[in-house]
Amino acid sequence: MKTGYVRKLARNITLFGAVVSFLAVPQSFAAKPDKEDKNQVDHTYEQIKLIVDVYQQIVQNYVDEVDPQNLIYGAAAGMVSTLDPFSQFMVPEAREEMQAITEGQFGGLGIRIMIKDGWLTVITPLPDTPAYKAGVLPEDRVIMINDESTRGIGLQDAVKKLRGAPKTQVKLTVSREGTKDPISFTLTRESIVVQSVKGRMLTSDIGYVRLTEFIEPSLRDMQKELKDLQKAGMKSLILDLRNNPGGLLTSAVDISKEFIGDQKLVVFTEGRAQPRQDFKASITAPYKKLPLVVLVNRGSASGSEIVAGCMQDHGRAILVGSETFGKGSVQSVISLEDGSGLRLTTAKYYTPSGRSIHRNPKTGEGGIKPDIQIDVDRETEVKLQAQTEEIYAKDKESHSAVPETQRVKDVVLDRAVEILKVRPLLVGQKEG
């Protein structure tokens, strides 16, 4: 790279830094600058100049030629990494991936995959997707993608190769136990919709809904599932939020509004640069009188804690399980000009009673404590999580990924069923 270009870039960056420094100081600086304000500007300017100096040294003197954009992205990522575990700088590809996840759909083949014995392996195809229709089966070992070996491939790289724009094609070559020769599939990508809600009847009158994450389609899917369960005879409900890491704030609020009415407070947020913002329920709620038990554990975070905290504060549900994760911070997604993005913590969540959900790293305080605490060891929790994974194959009924003889007892779910069977004890619950 030419030295003149580097110098020009350095001048532009330092000028930008000076402007940023000016905007960062108190407003009083513009009207009446004092010595303290000037020192703050000078210090910030010197720090930004340090970044430019490092950039120049690398571009001019590093042993190999480097990509300037990678350096800038690396500097941005490093800056954000000093904040907290949840703030993140995203290159354009990561920004697009995150958007696809929150929207609940992406272009792909419809398979869940893992790395097993160094090979890309199918956990299960999803119903009515290209992989499912073509006959891809669980445990198929994907040995080639578009005639390139997958030996040693990372999971993230595999996902990039499998996903793409709808109506584009990808060729999979798989080896299958009991089949001598590899099998090839040429599949056309479709828009894959993520299913975050699953439900079933546990007894003749107790419904069960498991919510795996809070994404845009979650409310719609939840409403459909609840209506189906109601038609099947549901008189009470178990809402399972275990191992739900959260997602969209708006989705968590909307799910809460299904059970809480009277314009009650669901959650509020507040931050250093963000004034308090209240999120309230509607006047009515379709299931405000439905007896409700909510299941949580240490994997329940963010949106799950919003729902659980709201139900608990209003006496709307009984919480059963173990103490939640304690991730009560709000990340705002800021789009940058080149397509990259910034996921920045800008506020914290508070339950209706004013409790901070966010766990204090010094004291360990935080999260939501259930009304009935049942601690399950991690090994059992992992097995229970695996049991929830449904396996699908064309022309066959779905089943749990874990054989029946190897499944463990879900004592938390069993306790929830017991509570709802003695429903008269819930009469004292406050109605939402």
Secondary structure, DSSP 4 states (H G I P E B T S, - for coil): --HHHHHHHHHHHHHHHHHHHHHHS-THHHHS--HHHHHHHHHHHHHHHHHHHHHHHHHHHSSS---HHHHHHHHHHHHHHTT-TT-EEE-HHHHHHHHHHHHTEEEE--EEEEEETTEEEEEEEPTTSHHHHHT--TT-EEEEETTEE-TT--HHHHHHHH---TT-EEEEEEE-TT-SS-EEEEEE-EEEEP--EEEEESSSSEEEEEE--B-TTHHHHHHHHHHHHHHTT-SEEEEE-TT---B-HHHHHHHHTTT--TT-EEEEEE-SSS--EEEE--S--TTTTS-EEEEE-TT--THHHHHHHHHHHTT-SEEEES------EEEEEEE-TTS-EEEEEEEEEE-TT--B-SPPTTT---S---SEE----HHHHHHHHHHT-EE--TTS--EESS-GGG----HHHHHHHHHHHTGGGGGGSPP-
